[in-house]
Amino acid sequence: SGAKLKVSFFGPFFVGDYWVLDHADDYGWSIVGEGSGRYLWLLTRRPPTPVELKALIGRARAMGYDTSMLRVTKHS
């Protein structure tokens, strides 16, 4: 319902407004981006399976985000 985040990486310097675009009912995953479509994060509470990751990427792509530059974080 329009949830927004204001993110600061270095103290009082705010770098952007980000939107929670979509999330699981149990908040096991979230899709966060910003209005220009330049920045996108797929956040999960645990490493996603290949099927889950493909579904998340598909959801982000359906929202108009370019997913070709996404980097997957390796989890040990």
PyMOL Python script that loads the backbone (N, CA, C, O; Angstrom):
from pymol import cmd

cmd.read_pdbstr("""\
ATOM      1  N   SER A   1       0.822  -1.196   0.000  1.00  0.00           N
ATOM      2  CA  SER A   1       0.000   0.000   0.000  1.00  0.00           C
ATOM      3  C   SER A   1       0.865   1.258   0.000  1.00  0.00           C
ATOM      4  O   SER A   1       0.556   2.219   0.705  1.00  0.00           O
ATOM      5  N   GLY A   2       1.943   1.263  -0.782  1.00  0.00           N
ATOM      6  CA  GLY A   2       2.756   2.456  -0.915  1.00  0.00           C
ATOM      7  C   GLY A   2       3.822   2.613   0.145  1.00  0.00           C
ATOM      8  O   GLY A   2       4.195   3.742   0.465  1.00  0.00           O
ATOM      9  N   ALA A   3       4.332   1.522   0.708  1.00  0.00           N
ATOM     10  CA  ALA A   3       5.374   1.616   1.730  1.00  0.00           C
ATOM     11  C   ALA A   3       6.656   2.143   1.116  1.00  0.00           C
ATOM     12  O   ALA A   3       7.097   1.666   0.070  1.00  0.00           O
ATOM     13  N   LYS A   4       7.261   3.142   1.777  1.00  0.00           N
ATOM     14  CA  LYS A   4       8.489   3.754   1.282  1.00  0.00           C
ATOM     15  C   LYS A   4       9.582   3.655   2.327  1.00  0.00           C
ATOM     16  O   LYS A   4       9.307   3.596   3.525  1.00  0.00           O
ATOM     17  N   LEU A   5      10.828   3.637   1.863  1.00  0.00           N
ATOM     18  CA  LEU A   5      12.004   3.656   2.722  1.00  0.00           C
ATOM     19  C   LEU A   5      12.873   4.829   2.315  1.00  0.00           C
ATOM     20  O   LEU A   5      13.006   5.109   1.123  1.00  0.00           O
ATOM     21  N   LYS A   6      13.457   5.510   3.257  1.00  0.00           N
ATOM     22  CA  LYS A   6      14.470   6.509   2.964  1.00  0.00           C
ATOM     23  C   LYS A   6      15.769   5.907   3.474  1.00  0.00           C
ATOM     24  O   LYS A   6      15.884   5.606   4.662  1.00  0.00           O
ATOM     25  N   VAL A   7      16.748   5.728   2.598  1.00  0.00           N
ATOM     26  CA  VAL A   7      17.955   4.990   2.919  1.00  0.00           C
ATOM     27  C   VAL A   7      19.140   5.935   3.065  1.00  0.00           C
ATOM     28  O   VAL A   7      19.341   6.833   2.247  1.00  0.00           O
ATOM     29  N   SER A   8      19.922   5.716   4.124  1.00  0.00           N
ATOM     30  CA  SER A   8      21.143   6.473   4.365  1.00  0.00           C
ATOM     31  C   SER A   8      22.274   5.476   4.560  1.00  0.00           C
ATOM     32  O   SER A   8      22.185   4.597   5.417  1.00  0.00           O
ATOM     33  N   PHE A   9      23.339   5.605   3.774  1.00  0.00           N
ATOM     34  CA  PHE A   9      24.475   4.707   3.902  1.00  0.00           C
ATOM     35  C   PHE A   9      25.607   5.335   4.719  1.00  0.00           C
ATOM     36  O   PHE A   9      26.391   4.614   5.336  1.00  0.00           O
ATOM     37  N   PHE A  10      25.700   6.636   4.730  1.00  0.00           N
ATOM     38  CA  PHE A  10      26.810   7.314   5.397  1.00  0.00           C
ATOM     39  C   PHE A  10      26.280   8.450   6.260  1.00  0.00           C
ATOM     40  O   PHE A  10      26.339   9.618   5.875  1.00  0.00           O
ATOM     41  N   GLY A  11      25.760   8.095   7.437  1.00  0.00           N
ATOM     42  CA  GLY A  11      25.293   9.118   8.363  1.00  0.00           C
ATOM     43  C   GLY A  11      24.080   9.867   7.867  1.00  0.00           C
ATOM     44  O   GLY A  11      23.077   9.259   7.495  1.00  0.00           O
ATOM     45  N   PRO A  12      24.166  11.199   7.858  1.00  0.00           N
ATOM     46  CA  PRO A  12      22.984  11.994   7.544  1.00  0.00           C
ATOM     47  C   PRO A  12      22.734  12.183   6.050  1.00  0.00           C
ATOM     48  O   PRO A  12      21.813  12.909   5.675  1.00  0.00           O
ATOM     49  N   PHE A  13      23.519  11.556   5.198  1.00  0.00           N
ATOM     50  CA  PHE A  13      23.375  11.751   3.757  1.00  0.00           C
ATOM     51  C   PHE A  13      22.410  10.719   3.188  1.00  0.00           C
ATOM     52  O   PHE A  13      22.748   9.542   3.058  1.00  0.00           O
ATOM     53  N   PHE A  14      21.219  11.165   2.854  1.00  0.00           N
ATOM     54  CA  PHE A  14      20.212  10.261   2.323  1.00  0.00           C
ATOM     55  C   PHE A  14      20.388  10.149   0.817  1.00  0.00           C
ATOM     56  O   PHE A  14      20.507  11.154   0.116  1.00  0.00           O
ATOM     57  N   VAL A  15      20.403   8.923   0.335  1.00  0.00           N
ATOM     58  CA  VAL A  15      20.679   8.694  -1.081  1.00  0.00           C
ATOM     59  C   VAL A  15      19.447   8.357  -1.892  1.00  0.00           C
ATOM     60  O   VAL A  15      19.530   8.319  -3.119  1.00  0.00           O
ATOM     61  N   GLY A  16      18.342   8.119  -1.284  1.00  0.00           N
ATOM     62  CA  GLY A  16      17.199   7.836  -2.131  1.00  0.00           C
ATOM     63  C   GLY A  16      15.976   7.363  -1.395  1.00  0.00           C
ATOM     64  O   GLY A  16      16.019   6.950  -0.236  1.00  0.00           O
ATOM     65  N   ASP A  17      14.892   7.440  -2.115  1.00  0.00           N
ATOM     66  CA  ASP A  17      13.624   6.909  -1.632  1.00  0.00           C
ATOM     67  C   ASP A  17      13.354   5.609  -2.361  1.00  0.00           C
ATOM     68  O   ASP A  17      13.389   5.556  -3.590  1.00  0.00           O
ATOM     69  N   TYR A  18      13.089   4.582  -1.616  1.00  0.00           N
ATOM     70  CA  TYR A  18      12.843   3.265  -2.182  1.00  0.00           C
ATOM     71  C   TYR A  18      11.461   2.798  -1.778  1.00  0.00           C
ATOM     72  O   TYR A  18      10.976   3.128  -0.695  1.00  0.00           O
ATOM     73  N   TRP A  19      10.832   2.035  -2.643  1.00  0.00           N
ATOM     74  CA  TRP A  19       9.480   1.530  -2.424  1.00  0.00           C
ATOM     75  C   TRP A  19       9.513   0.027  -2.192  1.00  0.00           C
ATOM     76  O   TRP A  19      10.257  -0.691  -2.860  1.00  0.00           O
ATOM     77  N   VAL A  20       8.718  -0.445  -1.258  1.00  0.00           N
ATOM     78  CA  VAL A  20       8.465  -1.878  -1.133  1.00  0.00           C
ATOM     79  C   VAL A  20       7.398  -2.171  -2.178  1.00  0.00           C
ATOM     80  O   VAL A  20       6.227  -1.837  -1.996  1.00  0.00           O
ATOM     81  N   LEU A  21       7.811  -2.792  -3.263  1.00  0.00           N
ATOM     82  CA  LEU A  21       6.936  -2.995  -4.418  1.00  0.00           C
ATOM     83  C   LEU A  21       6.045  -4.225  -4.284  1.00  0.00           C
ATOM     84  O   LEU A  21       4.925  -4.255  -4.793  1.00  0.00           O
ATOM     85  N   ASP A  22       6.556  -5.231  -3.596  1.00  0.00           N
ATOM     86  CA  ASP A  22       5.812  -6.479  -3.446  1.00  0.00           C
ATOM     87  C   ASP A  22       6.459  -7.250  -2.301  1.00  0.00           C
ATOM     88  O   ASP A  22       7.633  -7.040  -1.996  1.00  0.00           O
ATOM     89  N   HIS A  23       5.706  -8.132  -1.673  1.00  0.00           N
ATOM     90  CA  HIS A  23       6.266  -8.966  -0.608  1.00  0.00           C
ATOM     91  C   HIS A  23       5.371 -10.180  -0.391  1.00  0.00           C
ATOM     92  O   HIS A  23       4.191 -10.187  -0.742  1.00  0.00           O
ATOM     93  N   ALA A  24       5.972 -11.196   0.198  1.00  0.00           N
ATOM     94  CA  ALA A  24       5.213 -12.398   0.554  1.00  0.00           C
ATOM     95  C   ALA A  24       4.323 -12.083   1.743  1.00  0.00           C
ATOM     96  O   ALA A  24       4.617 -11.173   2.518  1.00  0.00           O
ATOM     97  N   ASP A  25       3.263 -12.812   1.889  1.00  0.00           N
ATOM     98  CA  ASP A  25       2.358 -12.607   3.025  1.00  0.00           C
ATOM     99  C   ASP A  25       3.092 -12.732   4.362  1.00  0.00           C
ATOM    100  O   ASP A  25       2.774 -12.024   5.318  1.00  0.00           O
ATOM    101  N   ASP A  26       4.081 -13.643   4.424  1.00  0.00           N
ATOM    102  CA  ASP A  26       4.835 -13.840   5.666  1.00  0.00           C
ATOM    103  C   ASP A  26       6.152 -13.051   5.682  1.00  0.00           C
ATOM    104  O   ASP A  26       6.984 -13.242   6.568  1.00  0.00           O
ATOM    105  N   TYR A  27       6.331 -12.173   4.706  1.00  0.00           N
ATOM    106  CA  TYR A  27       7.537 -11.360   4.561  1.00  0.00           C
ATOM    107  C   TYR A  27       8.800 -12.208   4.384  1.00  0.00           C
ATOM    108  O   TYR A  27       9.896 -11.779   4.744  1.00  0.00           O
ATOM    109  N   GLY A  28       8.639 -13.403   3.832  1.00  0.00           N
ATOM    110  CA  GLY A  28       9.786 -14.249   3.529  1.00  0.00           C
ATOM    111  C   GLY A  28      10.624 -13.681   2.393  1.00  0.00           C
ATOM    112  O   GLY A  28      11.807 -14.000   2.274  1.00  0.00           O
ATOM    113  N   TRP A  29      10.023 -12.849   1.563  1.00  0.00           N
ATOM    114  CA  TRP A  29      10.745 -12.145   0.493  1.00  0.00           C
ATOM    115  C   TRP A  29      10.079 -10.796   0.253  1.00  0.00           C
ATOM    116  O   TRP A  29       8.896 -10.601   0.533  1.00  0.00           O
ATOM    117  N   SER A  30      10.870  -9.881  -0.270  1.00  0.00           N
ATOM    118  CA  SER A  30      10.368  -8.556  -0.646  1.00  0.00           C
ATOM    119  C   SER A  30      11.062  -8.108  -1.916  1.00  0.00           C
ATOM    120  O   SER A  30      12.201  -8.492  -2.180  1.00  0.00           O
ATOM    121  N   ILE A  31      10.376  -7.300  -2.697  1.00  0.00           N
ATOM    122  CA  ILE A  31      10.958  -6.658  -3.869  1.00  0.00           C
ATOM    123  C   ILE A  31      10.965  -5.167  -3.570  1.00  0.00           C
ATOM    124  O   ILE A  31       9.917  -4.567  -3.331  1.00  0.00           O
ATOM    125  N   VAL A  32      12.162  -4.571  -3.585  1.00  0.00           N
ATOM    126  CA  VAL A  32      12.337  -3.156  -3.264  1.00  0.00           C
ATOM    127  C   VAL A  32      12.988  -2.470  -4.459  1.00  0.00           C
ATOM    128  O   VAL A  32      13.944  -2.991  -5.034  1.00  0.00           O
ATOM    129  N   GLY A  33      12.474  -1.313  -4.828  1.00  0.00           N
ATOM    130  CA  GLY A  33      13.043  -0.562  -5.945  1.00  0.00           C
ATOM    131  C   GLY A  33      12.797   0.912  -5.766  1.00  0.00           C
ATOM    132  O   GLY A  33      12.226   1.339  -4.763  1.00  0.00           O
ATOM    133  N   GLU A  34      13.233   1.699  -6.748  1.00  0.00           N
ATOM    134  CA  GLU A  34      12.967   3.129  -6.711  1.00  0.00           C
ATOM    135  C   GLU A  34      12.325   3.557  -8.008  1.00  0.00           C
ATOM    136  O   GLU A  34      12.361   2.835  -9.004  1.00  0.00           O
ATOM    137  N   GLY A  35      11.738   4.738  -7.986  1.00  0.00           N
ATOM    138  CA  GLY A  35      10.838   5.179  -9.039  1.00  0.00           C
ATOM    139  C   GLY A  35      11.386   5.210 -10.449  1.00  0.00           C
ATOM    140  O   GLY A  35      10.635   4.986 -11.399  1.00  0.00           O
ATOM    141  N   SER A  36      12.671   5.481 -10.619  1.00  0.00           N
ATOM    142  CA  SER A  36      13.221   5.567 -11.973  1.00  0.00           C
ATOM    143  C   SER A  36      13.413   4.192 -12.605  1.00  0.00           C
ATOM    144  O   SER A  36      13.636   4.086 -13.811  1.00  0.00           O
ATOM    145  N   GLY A  37      13.326   3.138 -11.791  1.00  0.00           N
ATOM    146  CA  GLY A  37      13.549   1.791 -12.300  1.00  0.00           C
ATOM    147  C   GLY A  37      15.019   1.425 -12.383  1.00  0.00           C
ATOM    148  O   GLY A  37      15.371   0.366 -12.903  1.00  0.00           O
ATOM    149  N   ARG A  38      15.882   2.302 -11.871  1.00  0.00           N
ATOM    150  CA  ARG A  38      17.319   2.062 -11.962  1.00  0.00           C
ATOM    151  C   ARG A  38      17.831   1.094 -10.898  1.00  0.00           C
ATOM    152  O   ARG A  38      18.768   0.337 -11.151  1.00  0.00           O
ATOM    153  N   TYR A  39      17.231   1.114  -9.723  1.00  0.00           N
ATOM    154  CA  TYR A  39      17.699   0.279  -8.612  1.00  0.00           C
ATOM    155  C   TYR A  39      16.632  -0.712  -8.202  1.00  0.00           C
ATOM    156  O   TYR A  39      15.446  -0.386  -8.149  1.00  0.00           O
ATOM    157  N   LEU A  40      17.070  -1.933  -7.910  1.00  0.00           N
ATOM    158  CA  LEU A  40      16.151  -3.022  -7.584  1.00  0.00           C
ATOM    159  C   LEU A  40      16.857  -4.005  -6.669  1.00  0.00           C
ATOM    160  O   LEU A  40      18.015  -4.357  -6.891  1.00  0.00           O
ATOM    161  N   TRP A  41      16.144  -4.448  -5.634  1.00  0.00           N
ATOM    162  CA  TRP A  41      16.650  -5.487  -4.755  1.00  0.00           C
ATOM    163  C   TRP A  41      15.581  -6.541  -4.581  1.00  0.00           C
ATOM    164  O   TRP A  41      14.404  -6.228  -4.400  1.00  0.00           O
ATOM    165  N   LEU A  42      15.996  -7.790  -4.637  1.00  0.00           N
ATOM    166  CA  LEU A  42      15.129  -8.925  -4.316  1.00  0.00           C
ATOM    167  C   LEU A  42      15.666  -9.456  -2.990  1.00  0.00           C
ATOM    168  O   LEU A  42      16.752 -10.033  -2.946  1.00  0.00           O
ATOM    169  N   LEU A  43      14.920  -9.267  -1.926  1.00  0.00           N
ATOM    170  CA  LEU A  43      15.373  -9.608  -0.583  1.00  0.00           C
ATOM    171  C   LEU A  43      14.637 -10.844  -0.092  1.00  0.00           C
ATOM    172  O   LEU A  43      13.416 -10.943  -0.214  1.00  0.00           O
ATOM    173  N   THR A  44      15.396 -11.788   0.467  1.00  0.00           N
ATOM    174  CA  THR A  44      14.790 -13.007   1.000  1.00  0.00           C
ATOM    175  C   THR A  44      15.376 -13.298   2.377  1.00  0.00           C
ATOM    176  O   THR A  44      16.511 -12.919   2.667  1.00  0.00           O
ATOM    177  N   ARG A  45      14.619 -13.957   3.202  1.00  0.00           N
ATOM    178  CA  ARG A  45      15.089 -14.301   4.550  1.00  0.00           C
ATOM    179  C   ARG A  45      16.048 -15.493   4.527  1.00  0.00           C
ATOM    180  O   ARG A  45      16.831 -15.685   5.457  1.00  0.00           O
ATOM    181  N   ARG A  46      15.982 -16.271   3.486  1.00  0.00           N
ATOM    182  CA  ARG A  46      16.885 -17.418   3.328  1.00  0.00           C
ATOM    183  C   ARG A  46      17.248 -17.503   1.850  1.00  0.00           C
ATOM    184  O   ARG A  46      16.553 -16.925   1.015  1.00  0.00           O
ATOM    185  N   PRO A  47      18.321 -18.209   1.513  1.00  0.00           N
ATOM    186  CA  PRO A  47      18.668 -18.314   0.094  1.00  0.00           C
ATOM    187  C   PRO A  47      17.503 -18.914  -0.702  1.00  0.00           C
ATOM    188  O   PRO A  47      16.979 -19.965  -0.334  1.00  0.00           O
ATOM    189  N   PRO A  48      17.100 -18.258  -1.779  1.00  0.00           N
ATOM    190  CA  PRO A  48      15.984 -18.796  -2.568  1.00  0.00           C
ATOM    191  C   PRO A  48      16.419 -20.002  -3.395  1.00  0.00           C
ATOM    192  O   PRO A  48      17.574 -20.108  -3.807  1.00  0.00           O
ATOM    193  N   THR A  49      15.485 -20.893  -3.623  1.00  0.00           N
ATOM    194  CA  THR A  49      15.739 -21.992  -4.548  1.00  0.00           C
ATOM    195  C   THR A  49      15.791 -21.397  -5.957  1.00  0.00           C
ATOM    196  O   THR A  49      15.330 -20.275  -6.165  1.00  0.00           O
ATOM    197  N   PRO A  50      16.343 -22.128  -6.920  1.00  0.00           N
ATOM    198  CA  PRO A  50      16.324 -21.622  -8.296  1.00  0.00           C
ATOM    199  C   PRO A  50      14.915 -21.296  -8.792  1.00  0.00           C
ATOM    200  O   PRO A  50      14.732 -20.321  -9.520  1.00  0.00           O
ATOM    201  N   VAL A  51      13.931 -22.085  -8.414  1.00  0.00           N
ATOM    202  CA  VAL A  51      12.548 -21.842  -8.833  1.00  0.00           C
ATOM    203  C   VAL A  51      12.019 -20.551  -8.196  1.00  0.00           C
ATOM    204  O   VAL A  51      11.372 -19.747  -8.867  1.00  0.00           O
ATOM    205  N   GLU A  52      12.293 -20.355  -6.899  1.00  0.00           N
ATOM    206  CA  GLU A  52      11.863 -19.132  -6.214  1.00  0.00           C
ATOM    207  C   GLU A  52      12.527 -17.896  -6.810  1.00  0.00           C
ATOM    208  O   GLU A  52      11.878 -16.870  -7.012  1.00  0.00           O
ATOM    209  N   LEU A  53      13.816 -18.001  -7.089  1.00  0.00           N
ATOM    210  CA  LEU A  53      14.541 -16.870  -7.667  1.00  0.00           C
ATOM    211  C   LEU A  53      13.983 -16.517  -9.043  1.00  0.00           C
ATOM    212  O   LEU A  53      13.809 -15.340  -9.360  1.00  0.00           O
ATOM    213  N   LYS A  54      13.704 -17.520  -9.849  1.00  0.00           N
ATOM    214  CA  LYS A  54      13.130 -17.278 -11.170  1.00  0.00           C
ATOM    215  C   LYS A  54      11.774 -16.579 -11.054  1.00  0.00           C
ATOM    216  O   LYS A  54      11.470 -15.677 -11.835  1.00  0.00           O
ATOM    217  N   ALA A  55      10.963 -16.992 -10.082  1.00  0.00           N
ATOM    218  CA  ALA A  55       9.652 -16.372  -9.874  1.00  0.00           C
ATOM    219  C   ALA A  55       9.797 -14.915  -9.427  1.00  0.00           C
ATOM    220  O   ALA A  55       9.058 -14.053  -9.901  1.00  0.00           O
ATOM    221  N   LEU A  56      10.736 -14.629  -8.527  1.00  0.00           N
ATOM    222  CA  LEU A  56      10.959 -13.257  -8.073  1.00  0.00           C
ATOM    223  C   LEU A  56      11.432 -12.365  -9.217  1.00  0.00           C
ATOM    224  O   LEU A  56      10.959 -11.238  -9.370  1.00  0.00           O
ATOM    225  N   ILE A  57      12.354 -12.867 -10.008  1.00  0.00           N
ATOM    226  CA  ILE A  57      12.846 -12.104 -11.157  1.00  0.00           C
ATOM    227  C   ILE A  57      11.707 -11.836 -12.132  1.00  0.00           C
ATOM    228  O   ILE A  57      11.600 -10.739 -12.680  1.00  0.00           O
ATOM    229  N   GLY A  58      10.862 -12.831 -12.348  1.00  0.00           N
ATOM    230  CA  GLY A  58       9.710 -12.659 -13.227  1.00  0.00           C
ATOM    231  C   GLY A  58       8.751 -11.590 -12.713  1.00  0.00           C
ATOM    232  O   GLY A  58       8.214 -10.811 -13.500  1.00  0.00           O
ATOM    233  N   ARG A  59       8.531 -11.544 -11.394  1.00  0.00           N
ATOM    234  CA  ARG A  59       7.661 -10.527 -10.803  1.00  0.00           C
ATOM    235  C   ARG A  59       8.241  -9.136 -11.011  1.00  0.00           C
ATOM    236  O   ARG A  59       7.524  -8.200 -11.364  1.00  0.00           O
ATOM    237  N   ALA A  60       9.559  -9.007 -10.786  1.00  0.00           N
ATOM    238  CA  ALA A  60      10.220  -7.708 -10.962  1.00  0.00           C
ATOM    239  C   ALA A  60      10.176  -7.277 -12.426  1.00  0.00           C
ATOM    240  O   ALA A  60       9.925  -6.110 -12.726  1.00  0.00           O
ATOM    241  N   ARG A  61      10.415  -8.204 -13.322  1.00  0.00           N
ATOM    242  CA  ARG A  61      10.369  -7.903 -14.762  1.00  0.00           C
ATOM    243  C   ARG A  61       8.966  -7.467 -15.181  1.00  0.00           C
ATOM    244  O   ARG A  61       8.810  -6.560 -15.998  1.00  0.00           O
ATOM    245  N   ALA A  62       7.952  -8.116 -14.619  1.00  0.00           N
ATOM    246  CA  ALA A  62       6.567  -7.751 -14.936  1.00  0.00           C
ATOM    247  C   ALA A  62       6.224  -6.339 -14.466  1.00  0.00           C
ATOM    248  O   ALA A  62       5.307  -5.712 -14.996  1.00  0.00           O
ATOM    249  N   MET A  63       6.963  -5.837 -13.466  1.00  0.00           N
ATOM    250  CA  MET A  63       6.762  -4.468 -12.987  1.00  0.00           C
ATOM    251  C   MET A  63       7.549  -3.452 -13.812  1.00  0.00           C
ATOM    252  O   MET A  63       7.512  -2.254 -13.535  1.00  0.00           O
ATOM    253  N   GLY A  64       8.257  -3.940 -14.825  1.00  0.00           N
ATOM    254  CA  GLY A  64       8.982  -3.045 -15.713  1.00  0.00           C
ATOM    255  C   GLY A  64      10.448  -2.849 -15.387  1.00  0.00           C
ATOM    256  O   GLY A  64      11.100  -2.003 -15.999  1.00  0.00           O
ATOM    257  N   TYR A  65      10.983  -3.600 -14.448  1.00  0.00           N
ATOM    258  CA  TYR A  65      12.393  -3.464 -14.087  1.00  0.00           C
ATOM    259  C   TYR A  65      13.275  -4.288 -15.019  1.00  0.00           C
ATOM    260  O   TYR A  65      12.930  -5.407 -15.398  1.00  0.00           O
ATOM    261  N   ASP A  66      14.421  -3.713 -15.381  1.00  0.00           N
ATOM    262  CA  ASP A  66      15.426  -4.424 -16.161  1.00  0.00           C
ATOM    263  C   ASP A  66      16.172  -5.341 -15.202  1.00  0.00           C
ATOM    264  O   ASP A  66      16.903  -4.866 -14.333  1.00  0.00           O
ATOM    265  N   THR A  67      15.999  -6.628 -15.348  1.00  0.00           N
ATOM    266  CA  THR A  67      16.601  -7.587 -14.424  1.00  0.00           C
ATOM    267  C   THR A  67      17.909  -8.170 -14.955  1.00  0.00           C
ATOM    268  O   THR A  67      18.490  -9.055 -14.327  1.00  0.00           O
ATOM    269  N   SER A  68      18.371  -7.687 -16.090  1.00  0.00           N
ATOM    270  CA  SER A  68      19.567  -8.258 -16.697  1.00  0.00           C
ATOM    271  C   SER A  68      20.837  -7.983 -15.895  1.00  0.00           C
ATOM    272  O   SER A  68      21.824  -8.701 -16.051  1.00  0.00           O
ATOM    273  N   MET A  69      20.832  -6.966 -15.046  1.00  0.00           N
ATOM    274  CA  MET A  69      22.022  -6.625 -14.277  1.00  0.00           C
ATOM    275  C   MET A  69      21.970  -7.111 -12.828  1.00  0.00           C
ATOM    276  O   MET A  69      22.844  -6.767 -12.033  1.00  0.00           O
ATOM    277  N   LEU A  70      20.965  -7.899 -12.478  1.00  0.00           N
ATOM    278  CA  LEU A  70      20.875  -8.398 -11.105  1.00  0.00           C
ATOM    279  C   LEU A  70      22.063  -9.283 -10.783  1.00  0.00           C
ATOM    280  O   LEU A  70      22.517 -10.066 -11.618  1.00  0.00           O
ATOM    281  N   ARG A  71      22.562  -9.150  -9.559  1.00  0.00           N
ATOM    282  CA  ARG A  71      23.633 -10.005  -9.077  1.00  0.00           C
ATOM    283  C   ARG A  71      23.088 -10.808  -7.910  1.00  0.00           C
ATOM    284  O   ARG A  71      22.462 -10.255  -7.006  1.00  0.00           O
ATOM    285  N   VAL A  72      23.324 -12.101  -7.930  1.00  0.00           N
ATOM    286  CA  VAL A  72      22.837 -12.971  -6.871  1.00  0.00           C
ATOM    287  C   VAL A  72      23.940 -13.103  -5.808  1.00  0.00           C
ATOM    288  O   VAL A  72      25.081 -13.436  -6.128  1.00  0.00           O
ATOM    289  N   THR A  73      23.595 -12.844  -4.573  1.00  0.00           N
ATOM    290  CA  THR A  73      24.540 -12.972  -3.482  1.00  0.00           C
ATOM    291  C   THR A  73      24.723 -14.452  -3.171  1.00  0.00           C
ATOM    292  O   THR A  73      23.751 -15.197  -3.051  1.00  0.00           O
ATOM    293  N   LYS A  74      25.988 -14.872  -3.041  1.00  0.00           N
ATOM    294  CA  LYS A  74      26.271 -16.265  -2.677  1.00  0.00           C
ATOM    295  C   LYS A  74      26.142 -16.413  -1.176  1.00  0.00           C
ATOM    296  O   LYS A  74      26.654 -15.593  -0.414  1.00  0.00           O
ATOM    297  N   HIS A  75      25.456 -17.459  -0.755  1.00  0.00           N
ATOM    298  CA  HIS A  75      25.268 -17.757   0.661  1.00  0.00           C
ATOM    299  C   HIS A  75      26.020 -19.025   0.992  1.00  0.00           C
ATOM    300  O   HIS A  75      26.038 -19.972   0.205  1.00  0.00           O
ATOM    301  N   SER A  76      26.640 -19.044   2.155  1.00  0.00           N
ATOM    302  CA  SER A  76      27.362 -20.265   2.555  1.00  0.00           C
ATOM    303  C   SER A  76      26.544 -21.062   3.529  1.00  0.00           C
ATOM    304  O   SER A  76      26.981 -22.120   3.981  1.00  0.00           O
TER     305      SER A  76
END
""", "prot")
cmd.dss("prot")
cmd.show_as("cartoon", "prot")
cmd.util.cbc("prot")
cmd.orient("prot")
